[in-house]
Amino acid sequence: TSILYLFAIAVLGQALTPSTYLTTVDVARLKSVFEAAQPFTDVANAHYSILGLKLLGATISNSQEACKKVTSLVDGNSVASLYHASEAAKALGGGCKISAGGAQQVLNNAIKDGAPVVDIFQAYFALKNLGLSVDNAKVTAALTESLKKDDSPTSYGYAFIMTSDLPGDAKKMFDSIEDIIAQADEVDEKYLQFEAGLFTTSLVIDGAYKLADKQKKAPTMSDDKVVKFANYFLSRKHVHQLKAACQLVSAIKTLTDNKYHIPVAVTLSSSVDVSAAAPTIKVKVTNLLGGSVGSLSVMADSAKRDSDGVVFLSKKPFTVDKKDSSLFELDFMQAKPACGFYKIAVSAKPQKEDKRLLGTTGAAVEVKVTTQVAVENVEIGVADKDQSTAARTTKLQHPGKSSSALEADYHQKVIIKFSLKEKTSGKSLSAHQTFVKLTNQKTDQEIMFVAEGESASSNKFELDIGSNAARFGHLSGKYSVELIIGDAVIENPVQWYMADIVLTFPEAPAKPESSQGLYSKRPEIKHLFREAEKRPPAVVSTGFHCPLPGSTRYSIFSAIFVLYYFYWVKLNMFETVRYLGFLGVPTFIFGNRLLSGIASQR
């Protein structure tokens, strides 16, 4: 027993049991999704809309008109159209018939090796719905070959449903359930889903249990996996896509009514707030559709406080509601819990053994214990910053106000002390939000300060007037002082006008006249560039660039420029380099002499 108790505490943080179900609000929303498809524009929408409403137990308004609409929309040459129309007619019932003229050949042609599994699925059930002959051996062979090419979970979901309806041995297909389930992805250690999404996940689970019914054997998946699939379905109950919504409802109904696994949902039916005025918590234990799962004994195995992990409650039974056998109550405040947030481990045991029920242990509900708070031991006063004299304080009683205004200047500090206690138990309490607000009574300017906790049992606030003068804008005058206290677990938050105080601040430091704002206009920067030096006439400079007669070095330079000219108009690069090699030797000699002469002159 001790081991089981410790285990129940350990799983609190990772409870798998569904904490919600399809409520009446959810059913109404899904019903509106199906009804929004009307008037029907294609047979697929008609199929999912009519079937979805039927699964929810809703009546289909004007079913004869709906039958006529479906009949008018069917395309006799389309396998998908024939399938959806026949399924819609089947769901409508009441003698709604689809014309089968020419459908036999169209549907038979779709059942062949290599055809997509969905085509074989639709052709097979269209033949069945229309009352046409079916070659079961051909269907089985075609399905087997198609699964060799496409073994995705979606294809196997269709295959499970087909095999559950086909005659013959289904053991091989049944054994593949375990392999397909193993391909599901786990999310947050709480959900299981296939990568293809909601429709595929619902299709596989729906098909697996249909096939299990044929084999009269539970599908090969652990209890935890079943619960994780159920959690995923319930997390997607707000779906608005017609096809996925219809298959979702079908899967949830399957998990609600089958011979092997029925996940149990444990939900908090009362307010999350628990107090002395409302001490009772209520939990609802149902299947995924909110229906009863039989007579149960429900127990609060433990209650753990989030703030410190203290477990203070053990094995407290719930009492069943007299009007609703799925509703259970517990006086949580009887154990006198301190205010805070709690996780309660809940277990349910059927009075008559039912091995199908899953998630009956390790369920968790969260509640918040709230309390009335009292502000006590309140003192407000003024003291010198250097503590040369004792503080002059006045004691106050909440919600009273100080009879006289306090006075303080920038050499002093304001002191406020107080403690918080629960009214019912007298225990000390620390609030998450404690503020002191000072409001200028002329300008209505508000300045907020945080009142830090001095210890676990008391709070102390000190305001240095001089060092905080800038926050007040150095605006001396009369201010109102308010104490503000709030917390998620406090039922009576406090906003207390405690006193008036006259504050005297030093003069604000004068701003330099030349000081400018960060974004003020700056003076224009004017640049003065140096005037250019006087240059010789263009004739003179041009003349110095021309080679002089008799000058060897200028002749060589001229020859190089002539060579460049011929390079552009006649010579290739290799020829130019060869000629330049001859000219380069004298160029180097005369250039060296020229530079040496210039250097010696310097």
N, C-alpha and C positions, 0 to 999 in steps of 0.2 A: 504493500500500500504506500509506503514512504517513497519507494522508487517511482511509482506511478505519479504520485503527487509532485515530486521534483521534476518529472518529465513534463507534466502539465504546465508548470511554471516556465520551464525552458522554452517551450514552443510558443509562448505568448507572443514573442516578437516575430514569429514566422507562421502565424495561423493560416491554414489553407482553406478552411471552411468558408464557403461563400457567405458574404455579409450583406447580400441583397438578393432580390428575386424580381420576377416580372410583376410589378404592382399593377393596380387598376389604372394608374396614370400611364404606365408603360404600355399596357394593352391598348388603351385609348389612343396613344400616340402612334403605335404600330398600325392600328386600324385606320387611322387617318392617312398613313402612308399608302395602304392598299386602296383606299377609296379615292385617293388623289389620281389614280390611273384611269378613272372613269371620266368621261366616256372613252371607251377603248379605241385606240388607233392601230394596234397591231395585236396579233394573237398571243405573242409572248407576254406582253403586259397584262392581257386579259387572263392568261393562265395563272401568273403569279399573284395577281390581285384577287381573283376568285378563290384560289387555293389558300392564300394567306388568310382571307376572311373566314374561310371554313375552318382552318386550323385554330383560329382564335375563338371559334364558336359563335361568330357573328352571322346574322342573316344577310343574305345578298338581296338587295332591293331589286324588284322587277326582274326576276331571274329569266323569265321568258324573253324579255327584251334583250337581256345580256346574251342569251343563247342565239338569238337572231343576229346580233352584232358579230359574235364569234364566227358563226356560219358564213357571214358575208365577207369576213376578212381572210378566210383560209385560202391558201394557195395549194391546189392539188398536186403540183409538180415539185413542191418543196417538202423535204423530210421534216425539217424543223417546224414548218408551219403546220403540217399534219399532226406532229407530236403535241405542240402547244395547244392546238385547237381541240384535240381529243382529250387532253388532260383537263382543259377548261370545261368541256362538256361533261366529263366524268365528275368533276367537282360540283357542277351545277345540279346534276341529277335531274329528276323529274322528267325523264324522257327526252332530254336534249341529245340530239343525234347529229353527227357530222357525216356528210355524204362521202361514201368510200369509193366512188366511181374512179377507176384508174389508179387508186392508191396502192393496191396490192403489188403491182409491178414496180412502182416508184420506190416503195419501201423495201421490197425484196432486193432490188438492185443496190441499195445502200448497205446491205449486209454482205460484206465481202472481206477477204483477207486484205489487210493493209489499210482498211478504212479507219478513220479516226474513231476512237472508242465512243465519243459522244454521239456520232452519227449512228453507230450500231445501237446504242442505248435508245436514242429517240425512235429509230425505225422499229425496234422490237416492241417498245411500249405503245407506239402508235398502232401497230398491227393488233396488239392485245386489246387496246381500247376500242378499236373500230370493229372488233369481232372477226378479224380476218385470220386466215390460217398462218401458222408460224412453224418454220422448220427449226426446231430447237437445236438439233445437231449442228446445223449450219451456223446458227447464232453462236453457239458455244465455241466452235472451231474458229470463226472469224474473230471473236473476242480474244481468244487465246493468242492468235497471231498478232493482233493489234497491240496487245499488252507487251509483246516482245519489242515492239518499236517505240512504244510510249508507255513507260512504267511510272509516270508521275502520280502523285497522290490524287489529283483530280480524276485521272483515268481510272484509278483503282476505286475511287469513291463511286463512280458510275458502275464499275464492274461488280462491287459488293452488292449494290441494289439489284442489278440484273441477275446475278447468281442466286440471290435469295429468292427470286421469283421463278428461275428456270428449274425444271425437273433434273434429277440426277445428283450425283455425289458432289458436294461443295467443300470437301475437306481441304483440298489444295488451296482454294481461294481463301478459305477461313484461316488457314495457317499463315497466309500472307498479311493478315491484319497486324500482327506483331511487328513485321518489318516496316510496314507503312507508318504505323504509330511512332516508331523509332525515329522517323524523319522529321517529326514535329519539332519546332524551335521553342525553347523555354525562355520566358521573359520574367525577370525579377523574382525567380524562384516561386512564382505564383500562377503563371499563365502558360498554357501550351497552345500553339497555333502553327498552321502550315504557312509557308512563305507566300503561297498564292492568295492568302487572305481568308476572309470570313466565309465566303461561299464554299470554298474547297474544304475548310475545316469542318463546317457544318455537314457537308455532303459525306465526308469520310466517316464521321462519328455516326451519322444517321444510317449509313449503309452498313457499318460494322455491326450495329445492334440488330438490324434487319437480318443480316446473315447469321448472327448468333442465334436468333429465334429459330431459323431453319435447322441449325446444327444442334439446337437445344443445349447450348454450352456458352458460358460467359466469354465474351471477346477477350483476347489475350492482351490486357493492359492493367497496370497496377491501379490500386484505389487512388493513389496520389495523382496519377495522370488523369484519371476520370474527373477528379475534383478540379484540377488545373484547367482542363478543357471547359468545364462548367464555369469557372471564373472568367475565362476568356469570353465565352458567349454572353455572360451577364455584363461584362465590360463594354460589349458592343451593342447593347440593347437600344441605343439611340440611333441605330443605322437608319438611313433614309433611302438607300438604294433598294428598289423593289425586289429584284431577284435574290439578293443577299438576305433581305428581311424575311422573305418567305422561307428560305432554307434555314435561317436562324430559328424561326418559330418551330419548324419541323424538328430540328435537332433538340431544342429545349423540351418539346413534348416527348421526344424519345427518351431523354434522360429523366423525365418525370414518371413515365409509365413503361417500365420494362421489367424483365424477370431477374436482372443481374445486378445492376448498379443504380441507386437513386441518391444523388447528392442532396444533402440537407443544408438548408440555408438558415443561419442564425443571425437575426437582425435586431438592432435596438429599435423597439417600437415606441418608447417614451422619449421625452426630451433628454438631451445630453446633459442638461443641468440638473444636479441633485442637491437638495438643501433640506434644512429642517422643515421648511414649509412644504416641500415636495420630496419626500424621502424615498419614494418607490421608483425602482427601475423596472422596465418591462421589456422582455425579449420575445420575439416571435420565431418559432421553429417550424419551418415549412419545407415543401419541395420547391423546385425552381419556379413553379407557377403560382406559388403562394398557397398551395393546398395543404391539407393535413397529411401527416405521415403516420397517423395513429397515436395511440396513447403513449405518453412519454413521461419520464422522470427527469427533470432538468436541475442541474446542480451548478452553483458557482464554486469552481474548484479553488480559485484564489483571486485576490485583487492586489495588484501591484501599483504603487505610486510611481509615476514617471520621474519625478524630480530626484528621488534617492533610491528607487528600486526596492523600497520596503514592502514586504508582503504582510498584510495585517488580517486577511480574511481567509478562511479555509473551510471547504465543504459545507457551504450554506445552501440548502435546498430552496428552489423557487416553488411557489404555489401556482397551480393552474387556475386560469381565469374561468369563472363559472359560465360565462356566456360564449367564450371562444377557447376551444381545447388546444389551439396552437399558440395561445398567448400565456406567458408565465411572468409572475411578479416576485420581486424581492425588496424588502425594506433595507436598503443599503445603509441608511443612516443609523440603524440600530447598532452597528459596530462602531459608531462614533469616529468616522474617519476625519483626518485633518483636511482642510481645504486643499485642492490641487486636482491634477489630472490622474485618472486611474485606468488601468487595463484589467478587465475582468475575464478570466478564463472560464468558459462555459462548456459543459458537457451535457449530452442528452442520451438517455438510455431508454430504449423502447420497453414498455412493460411486457409486451409479447415479442420475443426475439425475432428480429428481421435483419438478416445478414446483408440485405441489399443496401441498407442505409449507410451512406458514407459521410464523413465529416462530423460525426457525432461527438468527437473529442477534439480539444485544441482550438475550439472556436473562441473568438475574442471580441468583446464589445468595449468601447471607450466611453467613459463618463467624466463629468467635471463636477466636483463637489464645491459649491459656492458657500459664502458666508457673509454675514453682516459684520462690518468693521466698526470699531470705536476708536476715536482719537483721544488719547489720554496723556497725562503728565506734560501738558503743553506749557511752554515758557517762551516769551519773546522779550528781547531787551537789546540794550546797546552797551558796548564795552570799548575801551581804548585799544588801539592796535598794539601798543607796546605793553599792554596788560599792567600798566602802572597803577590802575585802580580796579576794584572789583566790578564785575558786570552788573548793571542795573536791569533786572528782569521782572516781568509781570507774568503771573500765572493766569491762564485762561481756561475756560470750560467750553468745549464745542457744543453748540455753534455760536457762542457769545462773542462779542467784539470788545476790544480794549476800550475802556471808557475815555482814555486820554490819548492824544497823539504822541508818538515817540519823536525824538529829535536826534539827528546824527549828522556829523560833518565828516569831511574827508580824512580826519585823523582817527576816525572810529570805525567800528564794524557792527553790523546787525547780527544778532544771534537768535535762532529759533530752534527749540528742542521739542520733540514729541515722540510718542510711541504708539504703535498700532496693535490692537488686540481684537481677537474674535469675540463677538458679543456673547455667543452661546457658551463657549468653553473657557474664555479668558486667556487663551494661549496667545503668545506674541506672534505677530505676523509682519512679514516684510512685503511691501508692494513693489511691483515692477515699475510703476510710474508715480513718482513723487516730485512735485514741482512747487516752486514759490514764484508767484507772479506779482510784479510791482507795476502799477499803472499810474501815470501822471494824470492828476485829476483835472488839469487844464487842457492838455493836448491829447489825452487818451492814448498816449504812447505806452505800449506794453513791453516789458522786459522780463524774459523767463529765465529762471535758474533751476538747476537740478538739485534736489535735496538728497544728498548721499546718506546711506545708512551708517550710523556711527558704530552700531553693533547689531547683533541679531534681534535685540529687544528694543532698540531706540534709534531715532534719527536725529541728526544735527545739521543745521544749515548755518553757514557763516558768510556774510557779504562784506568784503572790504570796500568801503565807500570810495576811497581815493583811487585804488587801482582799477576800479570798474567805472570811473567817471566817464570815460569815452563811450561806454555802452549806453549811458544815459544822455549822451550829447552835452555833458556838463550843464544840464538844465536843472537847477535847484528848484525846490518847491515841495508841495505836498503830494505824496504817493499813497495809494491804497495797497495793502499787503494781503495776498490771497494764498491759501494753501490748497493745492490740487493733488488728490490721491486717486489712483485708478489701478485696476488689475482685472485680468480675465476671471478671477475667482471671487471678486468683491461684488456683492449685490448692490451696495449703496455707495457708489463713488462719491468722493468728497470734493466740494469746491467751497471753501470757507473763507469769508471776508473777515480776517483776523483783526486788523488794526490799520490806523493811518500813521504815516511817518513823514516827517519833514526832513528832507535831505539837503545838505549844503555841499556843493562841489566847488573845487577850485576853478578859477577862470580858465577858460580854454586857451591854450597857447596860440599867440597871434601868428597868422600865416604871413610869410614873407611877401612883400608887394610884388616881387618879380615871379613869385611862384605861379605856375600854370598847371592846368589840369592835364591829365595824360593825353586827352584827345583834343586839346585846344589847338588853334591855328598857330603854326610856327612862322617866324619871319622868313622872308624869301632869301635864299642864299645866292649871292651874285659872285660869279667867278671873273677874275681879271687875268687874262692870258697875256704873256709876254709878246711884245711886238716882234714880228719877224725881222731878221737882219737884212740889210740892204744887199741885194744881189747884183752882179755885173749884168750888162746887157746880154740878151740871148745870142747876139752875133759872136760875142767874145767866147762864151761857153761852148757854143757849137764849134767854133774854130779849134778849140783845144781838143776836140774829139776827132778831128780829122788828121790822118797821117801826114807828116811833113815829108817833103821830098828829101831823099838822101838819108833819111833816118832809118836805120836797119830795124830797130825794134818795132817802129810803127809799121814798117813794111811787113814784118812777120805777123803782127796782130791783124793787119789788113788781109793777109793771106788766109789766116784762120777764119775770118768772117766770110771771105769769098768761098772757102771750103764748105762752110755751113750752108751757104746759099745753094751750092751745087748738090749738097746732101738732100735738100728739100725738093729740088727740081729734077735731079738726075741720078745721083749716086745712091747705092744702098749703104746700110750701116757698116758692113765689113770693109767696103772700099773706103769709106770715110775714115774709119779708124786707122787704116794703113797709111793714108796720106797725113793724117793728124800725127802719126808717130814720127814722120820726118820733120814736121814743123815743130813738134814738141821739144826737141833737143835744143835748137837755138832759142826757143822761147824761154826755156828754163835758164840758159846761160845768161841771156840779156836781162831777164827778170831778176836774177840773183844779183847781178852787177848793179842794177838800178836800186834795189832795196838796200844794198850795202852802201852805196853812195849816199842815199838819204840818211842812213843811220850815222855815217861818219860826219855829215854836216851838222846833225843834232849834237 
